[in-house]
Amino acid sequence: MVASPNVDVLLVSPDPRSREMTALTVRSIERRLGEELRFRAAANGDLGIKAALRDRPQVIVADEIASRAGAFALAKTVRDARDPFTGVIVILLERVPPDPFEVADRLWELLEQRGLVPQEERV
């Protein structure tokens, strides 16, 4: 059974251009879904960790260059927390913002696997 399509996405990146590209990713998923996603951003890894543990989004997209705590440190911290984060974590390794539509496709697949969005028919 598919859960409510209200998916909460947290982006962690110190780079304004990367945050802008990830916002495009979210809008692409919204168009496929036909509903808005909850989207928020954190400007560095420390703020991302706090937001993830406080707000419990279903998805975290983090730049490895996230200042103060890199994406891998963020992932380890939230997974090892007393109340571990169990959502999807996507770590962006490129030094340039990734293609937002490629990220949207991958995120959609991950959300399908978790039952957070309806499965699309493949041709």
N, C-alpha and C positions, 0 to 999 in steps of 0.2 A: 504494500500500500504506500502511496506517495504522500509524504507529509505536506503540510501547508507550504505553498511556494514562497512564503515570505522568508527569503534567505538573507542573512545578515553577513556582510563582507567587511573585513577590516584590512586596510592596506597600510603597510608599514614601509615608509620610504622617506629619506631626507630630500629627495630630488623632486621638485615641483613638476617637472616634465613627466617623470615616471608616474606620479600621482594622477596627472592628467590622462596619460595613456591607459592607466588602469580604470579610470572613470569611464573611458570609452569601452573597455572590456565589459564593465558592469552594464552599460547601456545596451551593448550587443546581446547580452544574456537576457536583459529585460525585454527586448524586442522578441526574442524567441519564446520567452515565457508568457509574455502578454501582461506582466505585472511588474511593479517596481520592487527592487531589492533595497534593503537597508544598507547603506554604504557609509563608512566613516574612514578617516585616515589618521595615522599617527606619524609624526615627523621623525621619530627615531625609535630604535629598538626598545629602550627602556619604557617609553610611553606606550609602545605596542604591547609589551608584556602586561603592563598595568591594565590597558584597555581590554586585552584578550581575557584576562582572568576576571575582570570586573563584569564585562558585557557579554561574554560567552558567545561570540559570533560563530556561525557554522563554518566560515571560511576565513583564513588569514592568507593574504598575499604579501610576501615580504621580500624586499630587495636585500641581497647579501651585503650591500654597502650601507645598510641601515646603521647610522652612527650610534655610538654609545653601547649598542648590543647588536651584533650581526644577526642575520636571519637564522643561522644554525643555532646560535646561543638562545635566541628567542624561542625557537622550536623546542630545544632541550628543556628550557626553563618551564614553558607552559605544559609540556608533556610530563615533566617530573613534579609538577605542583601537587600539593596535598589533594586538591580536587582537579585531576588532570584534564587538560583540554583534549577532547576526542574528535574535534572537527577536522576539516581538511586544511593542510598547510601547504602552500605553494611557494617555493623559494625561487626567485628570479636571480640568475647568476650573471646575466649579461651586464656589461657596463653601460650599454645604451638601452633606452626603453624598448621592450620587446614589442612585436606586432600585437596590437590589442585583440585582433580577431583570432590569431593563433592561441593566445592565452584564453580567450573566451571559449574556444572549442575544447581545450583541455579541461578548463574548469567545468564546463557543461558535462563532460564525461565523468569527472570526479563526483559531481553532484548527482548524476544519474546513478552511479554506483552506490551512493549513500541513500538513495530514495528521496532526495530532496527536490527533484524535478522529474517530470514525466519522461519516460524513455522515448527517444525518437526512433522512428523506423529507419533502418539503414537500407540503402539500395545497392 
